[in-house]
């Protein structure tokens, strides 16, 4: 049976300059599981937000799949609905929607006539069992965990699927189904740009923390699970030897969650001489001098920290579970070890005001990371902060979800009393200017430009920032 897996696109606007198309790891894992079980698979990803329907139509006519599985984030949900409609109109395909937005809004999405099934939670084995059932004649009386579907006018939601304990049983993402050269990583973290392909991968799943603005745990759960060191190293060596990858972005929610595991991985990286540089995400309370030194010696070039606020009371209200002193120590540990740092901050929590947001800018300047990024708060369904969005401010049609882009030029709604979305956006732009247009930060940027490739990599980020300033 033929199955087409497609990623619904959306645009980052001006930020497209620095944000290329990432390989869709979630779809890649599903594709690899289906392919291993004998299904004929094609993967359609990296589509343009402008002409994605034309690309999809050509693929449908050529491949004639029986099932079309579409992955959607919140801002790409409108595109996903359109793609499902085209799949039905063109080849009469059975349509399946999955991804973060599908998981948190599953009972609403199945009401769309273009959608036959919704897969929620971790999707690999739910999608496999669904495709096996459709190949064998239909669901019948079979119950597949993690599935939403319709029988007549009745909506049926099956029990949640248990999280996968043994991640090593899942094959590497099916990157062979695409031209990997068409994908990349953010320009300002692409330290392998002049040496070969930069790629993304994950080594673990799950986050036990309860930050009020994050919905990642709705699909991957709160229980931290990880691949074995051998699995991780084998995937890195495959990327290096087969595709010429020289830099890897680890997309784990918290790469440093287990300090002993990090040290084991670093030791194995050095033992096997993997020969690639890498970037990882950490919490500030999961970083130490010892871990930073180990990571740098194993090829780590940058660590990202989601700090979110420079005001301790705000950190407590958003349930971040960290302190400002922990942030100071974590960033200092990385700098001392020779690792560049990226810190992210969010402006516009519902209990904020101008002063607390100014505290965030002051703290970012104090930390002096290599890269600081300020985002306007974008409240997503499935998060605690979504409860603060008034009913009248929530999308009334699926088209309105396109505005829910975390790096968009303007947030879809403001939760700060007395400030409009446009004013929050203006604060974000102002904070970027005030952080980067300081002599000390300009000198740091120049110091970090060790090659023409570095100048181009960081220059694109600067161009994007300038364009956002002048287009307001």
C-alpha positions in Angstrom: 0.0 0.0 0.0 1.3 3.5 -0.9 1.5 6.1 1.8 2.4 9.7 1.2 3.6 11.6 4.3 3.6 15.4 4.0 4.6 18.3 6.1 2.2 21.3 6.1 4.2 24.5 5.6 4.0 28.0 7.1 6.1 31.1 6.7 8.4 32.8 9.2 8.1 36.1 7.3 11.3 38.1 7.3 12.8 35.5 9.6 12.9 33.1 6.6 16.3 34.7 5.9 17.8 32.9 9.0 15.5 30.0 9.4 15.8 27.4 6.6 13.7 24.3 6.2 14.5 21.8 8.9 14.2 18.1 8.1 10.9 16.9 9.7 12.2 14.4 12.2 8.7 13.4 13.4 7.6 12.4 9.9 11.0 10.9 9.2 10.5 8.5 12.1 7.0 7.5 11.0 8.3 7.0 7.4 11.1 4.8 8.6 8.7 2.6 10.7 6.2 2.2 7.8 9.0 1.6 5.3 10.5 -1.1 7.5 7.1 -2.8 7.7 6.8 -3.0 3.9 4.7 0.0 2.9 5.7 2.1 -0.1 6.5 5.5 1.2 7.1 9.0 -0.1 8.0 12.0 2.0 7.0 15.5 0.9 8.7 18.1 3.0 10.4 21.5 2.8 7.5 22.9 0.8 7.1 26.6 0.0 4.2 28.3 1.9 3.3 29.9 -1.5 3.1 26.9 -3.9 2.7 23.9 -1.6 -0.6 22.8 -3.1 0.9 22.7 -6.6 3.8 20.5 -5.3 1.3 18.3 -3.5 -0.9 17.9 -6.5 2.0 16.8 -8.7 3.1 14.3 -6.1 -0.4 12.9 -5.7 -0.9 12.4 -9.5 2.5 10.7 -9.8 2.4 8.5 -6.7 -1.4 7.9 -6.3 -1.2 7.1 -2.6 -4.1 5.4 -0.8 -3.2 7.2 2.5 -2.0 10.7 2.9 -0.6 11.6 6.4 -0.1 15.2 7.1 1.9 16.7 10.0 0.9 20.2 11.3 2.1 22.7 13.8 -0.4 25.3 15.0 0.4 27.9 12.3 0.4 25.3 9.6 -2.9 23.8 10.5 -4.8 25.8 7.8 -2.3 24.6 5.2 -2.9 21.0 6.4 -6.6 21.3 6.0 -6.1 22.5 2.4 -3.7 19.7 1.7 -6.1 17.1 3.0 -8.9 18.6 0.7 -6.6 18.4 -2.3 -5.6 14.8 -1.5 -9.3 13.8 -1.4 -10.2 15.7 -4.6 -7.2 14.5 -6.6 -6.9 10.8 -5.8 -9.6 10.1 -3.2 -7.0 9.4 -0.5 -7.7 8.6 3.1 -6.4 11.5 5.1 -4.7 11.4 8.5 -3.6 14.5 10.5 -1.0 14.4 13.2 1.4 16.6 15.0 1.3 19.0 18.0 -1.9 20.9 17.0 -3.7 17.7 16.1 -2.9 16.3 19.6 -4.2 19.2 21.6 -7.2 19.9 19.4 -8.1 16.4 18.2 -11.8 16.4 18.9 -12.2 19.7 17.0 -10.1 18.7 14.0 -11.9 15.5 13.3 -15.0 17.6 12.6 -13.3 19.0 9.5 -14.8 17.0 6.5 -11.3 16.8 4.9 -9.9 14.8 7.7 -10.7 11.0 8.2 -8.4 10.3 11.1 -6.4 12.2 13.7 -3.3 10.6 15.3 -2.5 12.1 18.7 0.6 11.7 20.9 3.7 9.8 19.6 2.7 8.9 16.1 5.0 6.1 14.9 3.1 3.0 16.0 -0.4 4.5 15.9 0.2 5.3 12.2 1.7 1.9 11.6 -1.3 0.1 13.1 -3.8 2.3 11.2 -2.1 1.7 7.9 -2.0 -2.0 8.6 -5.7 -2.0 9.4 -6.6 0.0 6.2 -4.5 -2.3 4.1 -6.2 -5.4 5.6 -9.7 -4.1 5.0 -10.5 -1.4 7.7 -10.6 -0.9 11.4 -13.5 -3.3 12.0 -13.7 -3.9 15.7 -10.0 -3.2 16.2 -9.1 -0.5 18.6 -5.9 1.5 17.9 -4.6 3.6 20.8 -4.0 7.2 20.1 -6.6 7.6 17.3 -9.6 9.8 16.6 -12.1 8.9 13.9 -15.7 9.2 12.9 -18.4 6.5 12.5 -21.4 8.2 11.0 -21.9 11.3 12.9 -20.2 10.0 16.0 -16.7 10.9 17.0 -14.6 8.2 18.7 -11.4 8.9 20.6 -9.5 5.8 21.6 -7.3 5.5 24.7 -3.9 7.4 24.7 -1.0 5.3 23.5 1.6 4.4 26.1 4.9 6.2 25.5 7.5 4.2 23.7 10.1 3.0 26.3 12.6 1.5 24.0 13.4 4.3 21.6 16.2 2.2 19.9 13.5 0.0 18.3 12.6 3.0 16.1 14.8 3.1 12.9 16.7 6.3 12.1 14.5 8.9 10.4 14.1 8.1 6.7 16.2 10.9 5.4 17.0 8.9 2.2 13.5 9.9 1.0 14.5 13.5 0.4 17.4 15.5 -0.9 19.0 16.4 2.5 20.9 19.3 0.9 17.6 21.2 0.7 17.4 21.3 4.5 19.5 23.0 7.1 19.5 24.8 10.5 19.3 28.4 11.7 22.1 30.4 10.2 23.4 31.7 13.5 23.9 28.1 14.9 25.2 26.6 11.6 28.9 26.1 12.5 29.4 23.5 9.8 28.2 25.7 7.0 31.5 25.9 5.2 32.5 22.3 5.8 29.5 20.3 4.6 25.9 19.7 5.4 24.4 20.6 8.8 21.7 18.3 10.0 19.3 17.9 13.0 18.6 14.9 15.2 17.3 14.0 18.6 18.7 11.7 21.2 15.9 11.8 23.8 12.2 12.5 24.2 10.1 13.9 27.0 10.2 16.9 29.4 9.1 16.6 33.0 8.8 20.3 33.6 5.5 22.3 33.4 6.4 25.7 31.9 3.0 27.4 31.3 3.9 28.5 27.7 5.1 25.1 26.3 3.1 22.3 24.8 5.9 19.9 23.8 4.9 17.4 26.5 1.5 16.9 24.9 3.0 14.7 22.2 6.2 13.4 23.8 5.1 13.2 27.4 6.7 14.2 30.6 8.7 11.1 31.1 12.3 11.5 30.0 13.5 8.7 27.7 16.6 8.4 25.6 18.4 6.5 22.9 21.4 4.4 23.8 24.9 5.9 23.2 25.5 3.3 20.5 22.3 4.3 18.6 23.2 8.0 18.9 26.8 7.5 17.6 25.6 5.2 14.8 23.2 7.9 13.6 25.9 10.5 13.7 28.3 8.4 11.8 25.7 7.6 9.2 25.0 11.3 8.8 28.7 12.0 8.5 29.6 9.2 6.2 26.5 9.0 3.9 25.6 12.7 3.7 28.8 14.6 4.5 27.3 16.1 7.7 29.9 18.1 9.7 27.6 19.9 12.2 24.6 18.6 14.1 21.8 20.4 15.9 20.4 18.2 18.7 16.8 19.1 19.0 16.2 17.4 22.3 14.1 19.5 24.7 16.8 19.1 27.3 20.0 17.5 26.0 21.6 17.8 29.5 18.7 16.3 31.5 20.9 13.4 32.7 24.4 14.6 33.5 25.9 11.1 33.6 24.4 10.3 30.2 25.9 13.5 28.8 29.3 12.6 30.1 29.0 9.1 28.7 28.0 10.5 25.2 30.9 13.0 25.3 33.3 10.2 26.2 32.0 8.0 23.3 32.1 10.9 20.9 35.8 11.4 21.6 36.5 7.7 21.7 35.0 7.2 18.2 36.4 10.4 16.9 33.1 11.4 15.3 34.6 14.5 13.8 31.5 16.7 13.8 30.6 19.9 15.8 27.3 20.2 17.5 24.7 22.4 19.2 22.4 21.4 22.1 19.7 22.8 24.3 20.0 22.8 28.1 18.2 24.1 31.2 20.3 26.4 33.3 19.9 24.1 36.3 21.3 21.2 34.2 24.6 22.8 33.4 27.8 22.8 35.4 31.5 23.6 34.9 32.3 19.9 34.5 29.5 19.2 32.0 30.5 22.3 29.9 34.1 21.3 29.8 33.2 17.7 28.7 30.8 19.0 26.0 33.3 21.4 24.6 36.0 18.7 24.4 33.6 16.5 22.5 32.8 19.1 19.8 30.0 21.2 21.3 30.2 24.8 19.9 27.0 26.4 21.3 24.5 25.7 24.1 21.0 27.3 24.1 19.2 28.2 27.3 15.5 29.1 27.5 15.7 31.6 30.4 12.5 33.5 29.3 12.5 36.2 32.0 15.0 38.4 33.9 12.5 38.8 36.8 12.5 36.1 39.5 8.8 36.5 40.3 7.8 36.1 36.7 10.0 33.0 36.5 8.1 31.6 39.4 4.7 32.4 37.9 5.5 30.8 34.6 6.7 27.7 36.5 10.1 27.7 34.9 11.7 26.2 38.1 15.0 28.1 37.8 16.6 31.1 39.4 18.5 34.0 38.0 21.7 32.9 39.8 21.4 29.5 38.1 21.2 31.2 34.8 24.3 33.3 35.6 26.3 30.2 36.6 25.2 28.2 33.5 26.1 30.9 31.0 29.4 31.6 32.8 30.3 27.9 32.8 29.8 27.6 29.1 31.9 30.8 28.4 34.6 29.6 30.7 34.7 26.3 28.8 34.9 28.0 25.4 31.3 27.3 24.3 29.2 30.0 22.7 25.7 30.6 24.2 22.3 31.4 23.0 19.6 32.6 25.4 16.0 33.1 24.6 13.5 35.4 26.4 9.7 35.8 26.1 7.9 39.1 26.5 4.3 39.5 27.2 3.2 37.0 29.9 -0.2 37.9 31.3 1.1 39.1 34.7 3.9 41.3 33.2 4.3 45.0 32.8 6.9 47.3 31.2 9.1 47.1 34.3 9.3 43.3 34.4 10.1 43.2 30.7 12.8 45.8 31.1 14.2 43.6 33.8 14.5 40.9 31.1 16.5 43.1 28.8 18.8 44.2 31.7 19.4 40.6 32.6 20.2 39.6 29.1 22.8 42.4 28.9 24.3 41.3 32.2 24.6 37.7 31.0 26.2 38.8 27.8 25.5 35.6 25.8 26.8 35.2 22.2 23.2 35.4 20.9 20.1 36.7 22.7 16.7 36.3 21.2 13.5 38.0 22.4 10.2 36.5 21.4 6.7 37.9 21.8 4.6 35.4 23.8 2.5 33.3 21.4 -0.1 31.4 23.5 -0.7 27.9 22.0 -3.6 25.5 22.7 -2.5 22.8 25.1 -0.5 25.2 27.3 -1.6 26.7 30.6 -1.1 30.2 29.3 -3.8 29.5 26.7 -6.4 29.8 29.5 -5.6 33.5 29.7 -6.7 34.1 26.1 -10.3 35.5 26.1 -12.8 33.6 24.1 -13.4 36.6 21.8 -9.7 36.7 21.0 -9.4 33.1 20.0 -9.5 32.1 16.3 -13.0 31.8 14.9 -11.9 30.1 11.6 -9.0 27.8 10.8 -7.3 30.5 8.7 -6.7 32.6 11.7 -4.3 30.0 13.1 -1.7 31.2 10.5 -0.9 34.1 12.8 0.3 31.8 15.6 4.0 31.8 14.6 6.4 32.1 17.5 8.8 34.1 15.4 6.2 36.1 13.6 6.4 39.9 13.2 3.5 40.4 15.6 1.9 38.2 18.2 -1.7 37.1 17.5 -2.9 38.5 20.8 -1.5 40.5 23.8 -2.1 39.2 27.3 -0.5 42.3 28.9 -3.1 44.8 30.2 -2.7 48.1 28.4 -0.5 46.8 25.6 -1.5 45.8 22.1 0.1 43.1 20.0 1.8 45.7 17.9 3.2 47.4 21.1 4.6 44.0 22.3 6.2 43.5 18.9 7.7 47.0 19.1 9.2 46.1 22.4 10.8 43.0 21.0 12.4 44.9 18.2 13.5 47.6 20.6 15.1 45.0 22.9 17.0 43.5 20.0 18.3 46.9 19.0 19.3 47.8 22.5 21.0 44.4 23.1 23.0 44.2 19.8 23.8 47.8 19.0 26.1 48.2 22.0 29.9 48.6 21.4 30.6 45.6 23.7 28.2 43.3 21.8 29.3 44.5 18.4 32.9 43.8 19.4 31.9 40.3 20.5 30.2 39.6 17.1 33.3 40.8 15.2 35.5 38.6 17.5 33.3 35.6 16.8 33.7 36.1 13.0 36.7 33.8 12.3 36.0 33.3 8.6 34.0 34.7 5.7 31.5 32.0 6.3 31.0 33.3 9.9 30.5 36.8 8.6 27.8 35.5 6.2 26.2 33.3 8.8 25.9 36.1 11.4 25.3 38.8 8.8 22.0 37.1 7.7 20.7 37.3 11.2 21.6 41.0 11.3 19.9 41.6 8.0 16.7 40.0 9.3 16.8 42.2 12.4 17.3 45.3 10.4 14.4 44.4 8.0 12.1 43.9 10.9 13.0 47.3 12.3 12.4 49.2 9.0 9.2 47.4 8.1 7.3 48.3 11.3 
